[in-house]
Amino acid sequence: MSQAGSSQFQEVIRQELEYSMKVELDKILATAHSNEIEHTKKDLEGFKKLFHRFLQEKGPSVDWGKIQRPPEDS
């Protein structure tokens, strides 16, 4: 597969993943109680932005060597 073909394929896959995520998050939002809808919607929008950023990143997404345990009292 050519470089252009590979990039195009990756873009199509990224778009499909984002659409699938949106569909699933909409299902979750539909289960929220009426008094929690706005808060839940805000949380899910934040998650969608993080997921979009994750899909845009090239290379390893986490440097596991930099991950530390949280303090015992947290």
FENTA-V784524 format. One record per residue. N is the residue number from 1. D_FIRST is the distance of its C-alpha to the first C-alpha in Angstrom with 1 decimal. Layout:
# FENTA-V784524
{{N/D_FIRST} {N/D_FIRST}}
This chain:
# FENTA-V784524
{{1/0.0} {2/3.8} {3/6.7} {4/8.2} {5/6.0} {6/6.2} {7/9.8} {8/10.5} {9/9.7} {10/11.9} {11/14.5} {12/14.9} {13/15.4} {14/17.8} {15/19.7} {16/20.1} {17/21.4} {18/23.8} {19/25.0} {20/25.6} {21/27.4} {22/29.6} {23/30.6} {24/31.6} {25/33.5} {26/35.3} {27/36.4} {28/37.8} {29/39.5} {30/41.2} {31/42.9} {32/44.5} {33/48.2} {34/49.4} {35/50.9} {36/47.6} {37/45.2} {38/45.1} {39/44.7} {40/42.0} {41/40.1} {42/40.2} {43/38.9} {44/36.0} {45/35.1} {46/35.1} {47/32.9} {48/30.4} {49/30.4} {50/29.8} {51/27.0} {52/25.3} {53/25.8} {54/24.4} {55/21.1} {56/20.9} {57/21.5} {58/19.0} {59/19.9} {60/22.8} {61/24.8} {62/28.0} {63/29.7} {64/31.6} {65/33.8} {66/35.4} {67/36.2} {68/39.9} {69/42.2} {70/44.3} {71/48.0} {72/50.1} {73/52.1} {74/49.2}}
